[in-house]
Amino acid sequence: MVTKVSVATFLQYQQQGIPVLDVRSPGEYKQGHIPGADSFPLFDDQERKEVGTLYKKAGPEKAFLVGLDYVGKKMSTYVKKASSLRSKSLLLHCWRGGKRSESMAWLLSQAGYTCFVLEGGYRAYRTYIREALESMTNFMVLGGMTGSNKTGILQEMKKQGMQVVDLEGLAHHKGSAFGHINEPEQPTTEQFENNLFASVQRMDPDRLIWLEDESRTIGRVVMPEKFYLHKKLAPLLVLEVPLSSRVDHLVANYAQINDDYLLNALEKIKKRLGGDRYNKCVHALERKDYHYVAEATLSYYDKAYSYAITSGRDLQKIHYLPLENTDPVEGAQKIISWFSDFLGRKE
């Protein structure tokens, strides 16, 4: 049996554990896919290109016949692959909810599977999640100078029951010139948005969601415009951590990294550091003086963030919380205590 379903129903069924089969080509899947979906291509990249070209030049009938030649010899493979999923119900989609997903659903239904096809396809999913992300306003933002261990503190807050979205984790980038070091390859912006939606999908819309104070661009990844603007309008809690503690935190995280990576990152901010300070950082790296490098780069980042904190924000929504160090457990406990008082004042 084959049934077409809306995006909301499709995602609800996915949450219930029904496997999602993305029948688009591997290249389309790599560009962006529904988190948790299995790549289950009807055509490989070259076959898709040839069928698409034929469709435009020779018409749908010719393209259909060539596509049938490609698919016919792989039909048993599709059914065998589906059997490994150990579910008699399957969710399928292509780009527009057209012939590719319908053809695969027909085949698998003949093999005894109950198939649900996403109406409007992946394109409809993308519209749905972007609208959802851009309508969100229930944010609370955690800020602080570089080296304050905001990410570690947010992770600890999540363990203690706060709703937290790790933007840097989703982007595979820590946001600075050094942010790519020891991180996996960044996702596409499209995939970042998909992963972002998946991370908030099950959160309580009546509770605030904590985000780190990031610029709209994190490495090569870009946040949805309205999502970012709503984040910018949200209350901001700025952690005030002593410089010495932040330097120690950065050294602990970066001192074991290959110095060539650090040197390449310094090169990216050479103009902002100034020639003299940059050269001193290079010499400090050569003698393994990571404390000097950290303190020198913080002088640039602190100045930049001091400006960014107030730029385009309602000053009455900016709050400050002193912390003695970067310990995530201690920091999380103090923030949660402050947050409880903050919610009480709002009421």
Secondary structure, 3 states (H helix, E strand, C coil): CEEEECHHHHHHHHHCCCCEEECCCHHHHHHCCCCCCEECCCCCHHHHHHHHHHHHHHCHHHHHHHHHHHHHCCHHHHHHHHHCCCCCEEEEECCCCCHHHHHHHHHHHHCCCEEEEECCHHHHHHHHHHHHHHCCCCEEEEEECCCCCHHHHHHHHHHCCCCECCHHHHHCCCCCCCCCCCCCCCCCHHHHHHHHHHHHCCCCCCCCEEEECCCCEECCEECCHHHHHHHHHCCEEEEECCHHHHHHHHHHHHCCCCHHHHHHHHHHCHHHHCHHHHHHHHHHHHCCCHHHHHHHHHHHHHHHHHHHHHCCCCHHHEEEEECCCCCHHHHHHHHHHHHHHHHHHHC
